[in-house]
Amino acid sequence: MDRPQILGLILAGGLGRRMGGVDKPLMRLGGRTLLDRVVERLGPQCGAGLALNANGDPDRFAGFPGPLLPDPLPGQLGPLAGILAGLEHAAAHHPGVTHVLSVPGDAPFLPGDLAARLGSALKDSPIALAASGGHEHYTVALWPVELRADLRRALVERDERRVGAFIARHGAAVVEWPVETVDPFLNLNTPEDLAAAAELDRGLAQTGRAAEGLPSA
């Protein structure tokens, strides 16, 4: 099956305060960086390739298979600024792309059917949003490029910082994933989260399920 012509956007613009101020996507899990794991899972799902929202020295992400997009607005405005970077980049450089799929850069267990299921949910709502275990994951969402002007206004004129509030104003279709061995949207915010994920990863490897959720070639 052809990959949908969407741009995958990995959000890595946060400050990682609860992890000691480090770049969380560059932390290692099972001998590989979290970013490498996200790229492996998201890349095959996005026909227009991947982009990385990150601020600061771009050299630390050398080797990333796509452009690095800093926040387009000053002031560390949070994930909405990163999403705006992706939408504006898609509009400028990918005229055939109508949607951007955002994910956090510290979510190593993303499902292989993320793009397909979110894309299928886009009927009556402009945004499709992932959920698991009864929780909505606001930064795991499929965004229409045409929302970029309103998102810029929300940040500049309305000082909107909350991703959930912006989504609520436009409406979203929510797609639920099951939580079985591991939550597919588990993200790692603290050293304790990383240690727990390492334990999960070892368990998946021992049961032969480490690649579960990856799309087939």
C-alpha positions as CSV (number, residue, x, y, z in Angstrom):
1,M,0.0,0.0,0.0
2,D,1.3,3.5,-0.8
3,R,2.2,5.7,2.1
4,P,-0.1,8.7,2.6
5,Q,1.4,12.0,1.4
6,I,1.7,13.5,4.8
7,L,4.7,15.1,6.5
8,G,5.8,13.6,9.8
9,L,6.8,16.1,12.4
10,I,8.8,15.1,15.4
11,L,8.6,17.6,18.3
12,A,11.9,18.1,20.1
13,G,11.7,21.7,21.0
14,G,11.1,21.3,24.7
15,L,13.5,22.1,27.5
16,G,13.4,18.6,29.2
17,R,13.4,20.2,32.7
18,R,12.1,17.0,34.4
19,M,14.9,15.1,32.8
20,G,17.6,17.4,34.0
21,G,17.6,19.8,31.0
22,V,18.8,17.3,28.5
23,D,17.6,16.7,24.9
24,K,15.2,13.8,25.6
25,P,15.2,12.5,22.0
26,L,19.0,12.0,22.3
27,M,18.7,9.8,25.4
28,R,19.3,6.1,24.9
29,L,17.0,3.2,25.3
30,G,18.2,-0.3,24.5
31,G,21.4,1.1,23.0
32,R,19.6,3.5,20.6
33,T,18.4,7.0,20.9
34,L,14.7,7.7,21.4
35,L,14.8,9.8,18.2
36,D,16.2,6.9,16.2
37,R,13.3,4.8,17.5
38,V,10.7,7.4,16.6
39,V,12.2,7.8,13.1
40,E,12.1,4.1,12.6
41,R,8.4,3.9,13.5
42,L,7.1,7.1,12.0
43,G,9.2,7.3,8.8
44,P,7.6,4.4,6.9
45,Q,4.2,5.9,7.5
46,C,4.8,9.4,6.0
47,G,5.1,9.6,2.2
48,A,6.4,13.2,2.4
49,G,9.2,12.3,4.8
50,L,10.0,13.6,8.2
51,A,10.9,17.0,9.8
52,L,12.3,17.7,13.3
53,N,11.2,20.7,15.3
54,A,14.2,21.6,17.5
55,N,15.8,24.8,18.8
56,G,19.4,25.6,19.4
57,D,22.5,24.1,17.8
58,P,21.3,21.9,14.9
59,D,24.6,20.0,14.8
60,R,23.5,17.8,17.7
61,F,20.9,16.3,15.4
62,A,23.3,15.6,12.5
63,G,22.2,12.6,10.6
64,F,18.5,13.2,11.0
65,P,16.8,12.3,7.7
66,G,15.0,15.5,7.1
67,P,15.0,19.3,7.7
68,L,15.4,20.8,11.2
69,L,12.7,23.4,11.9
70,P,13.2,25.8,14.8
71,D,10.2,27.5,16.4
72,P,9.0,30.3,14.0
73,L,8.2,32.6,17.0
74,P,10.4,33.6,19.9
75,G,9.8,32.9,23.5
76,Q,9.6,29.1,23.9
77,L,5.9,29.0,23.3
78,G,5.6,25.2,23.6
79,P,4.4,22.5,21.3
80,L,2.0,24.7,19.4
81,A,4.9,26.7,18.1
82,G,6.6,23.5,16.9
83,I,3.4,22.4,15.2
84,L,3.2,25.8,13.5
85,A,6.7,25.3,12.2
86,G,5.7,22.0,10.6
87,L,2.5,23.4,9.0
88,E,4.3,26.4,7.6
89,H,7.2,24.3,6.3
90,A,4.7,21.9,4.6
91,A,2.9,24.8,2.9
92,A,6.2,26.3,1.6
93,H,8.0,23.1,0.6
94,H,5.4,20.4,0.0
95,P,2.6,21.9,-2.0
96,G,0.9,18.5,-2.4
97,V,0.8,17.8,1.3
98,T,-2.5,18.6,3.0
99,H,-1.7,17.3,6.5
100,V,1.1,17.1,9.0
101,L,1.4,14.2,11.6
102,S,3.0,15.4,14.8
103,V,4.5,13.1,17.5
104,P,6.7,13.8,20.5
105,G,10.4,12.9,20.2
106,D,10.4,10.9,23.4
107,A,7.7,8.3,22.4
108,P,9.7,5.1,21.5
109,F,6.7,2.7,21.1
110,L,4.6,4.5,18.5
111,P,2.1,2.2,16.6
112,G,2.7,1.3,13.0
113,D,-0.9,2.1,12.0
114,L,-0.8,5.7,13.4
115,A,-1.0,7.6,10.1
116,A,-3.5,5.2,8.5
117,R,-6.0,5.2,11.4
118,L,-5.8,8.9,12.0
119,G,-6.2,9.6,8.3
120,S,-9.3,7.4,8.1
121,A,-10.8,9.3,11.0
122,L,-10.8,12.7,9.1
123,K,-14.4,12.9,8.0
124,D,-16.3,15.6,9.9
125,S,-13.4,17.0,12.0
126,P,-10.4,18.9,10.7
127,I,-8.0,17.3,13.2
128,A,-7.5,13.6,14.2
129,L,-6.2,12.9,17.6
130,A,-4.7,9.8,19.2
131,A,-5.8,8.4,22.5
132,S,-5.0,5.4,24.7
133,G,-6.0,4.2,28.1
134,G,-8.7,6.8,28.3
135,H,-6.2,9.7,27.8
136,E,-6.0,12.0,24.7
137,H,-2.5,12.7,23.5
138,Y,-2.7,16.2,22.1
139,T,0.7,16.2,20.4
140,V,0.0,13.0,18.6
141,A,-2.3,14.3,16.0
142,L,-2.9,14.8,12.3
143,W,-3.2,18.6,11.5
144,P,-4.5,20.2,8.3
145,V,-2.0,22.6,6.7
146,E,-4.8,25.1,6.1
147,L,-5.0,25.7,9.9
148,R,-1.6,27.4,9.9
149,A,-2.8,31.0,9.7
150,D,-5.3,30.5,12.6
151,L,-2.6,28.8,14.7
152,R,-0.2,31.7,14.1
153,R,-3.0,34.1,15.2
154,A,-3.7,32.0,18.3
155,L,0.0,32.2,19.3
156,V,0.6,35.9,18.4
157,E,-2.7,37.6,19.1
158,R,-4.4,35.3,21.7
159,D,-1.3,34.1,23.5
160,E,-2.7,30.6,23.3
161,R,-0.2,28.0,24.7
162,R,-2.4,25.0,25.4
163,V,-2.6,22.4,22.6
164,G,-5.8,21.0,24.0
165,A,-7.6,24.4,23.9
166,F,-6.6,25.0,20.3
167,I,-7.9,21.5,19.3
168,A,-11.1,22.0,21.2
169,R,-11.8,25.2,19.4
170,H,-11.6,23.5,16.0
171,G,-12.8,20.0,16.9
172,A,-11.1,16.7,16.5
173,A,-11.9,13.0,15.8
174,V,-10.4,10.9,18.6
175,V,-9.0,7.5,17.7
176,E,-8.3,5.1,20.6
177,W,-5.5,2.6,20.7
178,P,-5.4,-0.4,23.1
179,V,-2.9,-0.5,25.9
180,E,-1.7,-4.1,26.2
181,T,2.0,-4.9,27.0
182,V,2.9,-1.2,26.6
183,D,1.1,2.1,26.0
184,P,2.0,2.9,22.3
185,F,2.1,6.6,23.3
186,L,4.2,6.3,26.4
187,N,6.5,9.3,26.5
188,L,9.4,9.7,28.8
189,N,9.5,12.8,31.0
190,T,11.6,11.7,34.0
191,P,14.6,9.4,34.7
192,E,12.1,7.0,36.3
193,D,10.1,6.9,33.1
194,L,13.2,6.0,31.2
195,A,14.1,3.3,33.6
196,A,10.6,1.8,33.4
197,A,10.7,2.0,29.6
198,A,14.0,0.1,29.6
199,E,12.4,-2.6,31.6
200,L,9.4,-2.8,29.2
201,D,11.8,-2.8,26.2
202,R,13.7,-5.7,27.6
203,G,10.5,-7.6,28.2
204,L,9.4,-7.0,24.6
205,A,12.7,-8.2,23.3
206,Q,12.6,-11.4,25.3
207,T,9.1,-12.2,24.0
208,G,10.0,-11.4,20.4
209,R,7.6,-8.4,20.3
210,A,10.2,-5.6,20.1
211,A,9.2,-4.8,16.5
212,E,5.5,-5.0,17.2
213,G,3.6,-2.1,15.7
214,L,6.2,-1.5,12.9
215,P,4.7,-1.4,9.4
216,S,5.6,-4.3,7.2
217,A,8.0,-3.6,4.3
